[in-house]
Amino acid sequence: ELRLALVSLVSLLVKLCGECVAPFLSDVVNILQKTIVDPYPEVKKESCICSSKLAKAIPATFFHQSETLAKPLLFSMTHQHSKVRVACLKAFGTTIQYGSPSPINDALPVLAQKACDPNPSVRSCLCEVVGNWLLDLPDRYSYHPKLVPLLLTCLSDELTDIRQKAHDLWEKVGLKYESENEEDLKNKMDYMKIVETFPGLVFSAPLHVPVPPGGQCHTSHTVSNDWSVPGVSG
């Protein structure tokens, strides 16, 4: 309880100080590295909340130390309590969003496990985190081949609510890709018209994956299907 009170105090200070906490970033990160792996679940959850607050308060400064929090968050993401797993997953999502995306590479096996987690709240959280990365991560297109298979997995979840959430995110990702790559997309659409008119000129057709109605993200996926197919097939 004392450790929980101390972490709560640090979290409150981060919230109240905002940008002023920047000079003490290293100290706060050192504290969180230890408290995120604390054996007490409530300390873990409060530490995750504090991590997210810290990332949002000073994103520019946080970027350079974000990777140091990724490892303890991934470690605690396998905790037996589903609420702890959700808290760590949310914090990891925020850490990547406001920090360096490099930890995604090492996190893929753990994230893939969360896509098959027995608890629906964990799978739903993963769907939301991955969808937000695909929408807002600064370097998102570099990670599309690694993240798209995770969202595709959520599209086939056993629960309707999770499938619907994945469907909505998938469509938003496609629409954003369309708006940001309008000229390139136009060229691809013109190419597809030629393929349909003169099929004999093409030796191989692009990979088609099941896409919800209106899912423009199909084009985005086709661009990188050579990399993402291994991820989908396991």
Residue, then its C-alpha position, 0 to 999 in steps of 0.5 A: e500500500l505504501r508503494l501504491a501511495l508513492v506511485s499515485l503521488v508521482s502520477l499526481l505530480v506528473k498531472l499537475c506539473g505537465e511540461c515542468v516535469a521534463p527536467f525530472l524525466s530520468d528520475v520518473v522513468n527510473i521509478l516507473q521501470k521498477t514499479i511497472v514490474d512490482p508484484y502488487p497488481e494495483v501498483k502495476k496499474e497505477s504505474c501504467i497510468c502514470s506512464s501514459k500521463l508522462a508520455k502525453a505531458i512531454p512527448a518531445t522529451f519523452f521520445h528519447q527515453s520511451e524505449t526504456l519503459a517498453k521492456p517492463l511493460l511487455f514483461s507485465m503484459t503477460h500478467q495473470h490478471s486481465k486488468v493488468r494486461v489491459a493497463c499494460l497494453k494501453a500504456f504500451g500503446t501510448t508509449i509507442q504513440y508518443g515515443s519511439p516505434s522501434p519496440i514494436n519489432d520486439a513486441l510482435p510475439v507478445l502482441a500476437q498472443k494478446a490477439c488470442d487472449p482468453n479475455p475479451s477486454v484484452r483482445s478489444c484493447l489490442c484492437e484499439v491500440v493497433g488501430n490507433w497506431l495504424l491511424d496516428l503513428p508518425d511512421r505508421y506506413s513503415y509498420h503497416p506490414k507488421l501491424v495489419p495482420l494483427l488488425l486482420t486477426c481482430l476482424s475474425d474475432e469470435l465476439t461481434d463487438i470486437r469484430q465491429k470495432a476492428h471493422d470501423l478502425w479498418e475502414k478509417v485506416g483505409l480512408k486515411y490512406e486514401s486521403e494521404n495517397e490520393e495521387d498514388l491511389k489514382n495511379k493504382m486504380d488506373y492500373m487495375k482498370i487496365v488489368e480488368t480490360f486486358p487480363g492477358l497482359v498481367f502475369s500475376a494478380p495482387l493478393h485479395v484479402p477479405v475486406p469489410p464493405g467500403g474498406q479502402c484499406h485493401t489498397s494499403h494492404t496490397v502495397s505491402n502484402d509480400w511482407s504481411v502474408p507471413g505474419v498472417s499465416g504464422 
